Structure formats: C-alpha cells, structure tokens
Amino acid sequence: MSDKFFFMGRQDARENHIEYGRDVNASRKFGSKKYPLELIVTSEARKQAVEALVVEAQLHAVVKLDGSEDAVESIAELTVLLNKKGTVKVDELPARNEPCNCGSGKKYKKCCG
C-alpha cells in the first residue's frame, strides 16, 4: 500500500474556523484597575505586608482576610507578576567573521550563527 492520502469523506465546513491555542483573554492585564488581583491572606499583619508589595509594584489588588482555621493563603498571582522577567535585548549581532558573543573563540558563522 502506498503512503498517499486518500479522501475519507466529507470535510466539516466549520473546520477552518477553529482556532487552537489562541488565548481569548490575552488582552486582559491582571493587576490593573479593570482586572484587579484577588488575593487571600490569613492574618492582618500579612495583609498589610501584601498591600505594601502591591503598592510598591504599582498594581491593583483586592486583598481579603480569611481568619478561619483551615484557611489557605492565595497570593500566587502576585508572585507571578513580581517575578516576571524583563525582555532580553541584544544590541547588535556580530558580523559573520567576527568572534562569537558566547565566548567560544570561534567565528560567529561557525558557532551560533
């Protein structure tokens, strides 16, 4: 049997309109006035500390105090925003025959280019 593809029936008319991997909420910026972070803490002292972190990072958040015994602190969203890395910018790539930036001693075209 050959490796050719054969038509196995009628294609679905809506198949081209399905978008995979597209985040429909990508325009949301969490921590803004419109979409504040919802954080839960277990003590008043921790609430004040978290509010200080939010103000220092110039974000907006609703910090709720949950004093029950089985309460769990939920500040993962804030942690993610505080630990977010900045964009890495490369000033200029070296020419093909110049030494590579990685420090290997080889020409750029033979190493990383």
ABEGO torsion letter per residue (X at the ends): XBABBBBAEBBBAAAAABBBGBBAAAABBBGBAABBBBBBBABAAAAAAAAAAAAAAGBBBBBBBBABAABBBBAAAAAAAAABBBBBBBABBBBAABBBAAGAGBBAAABAX
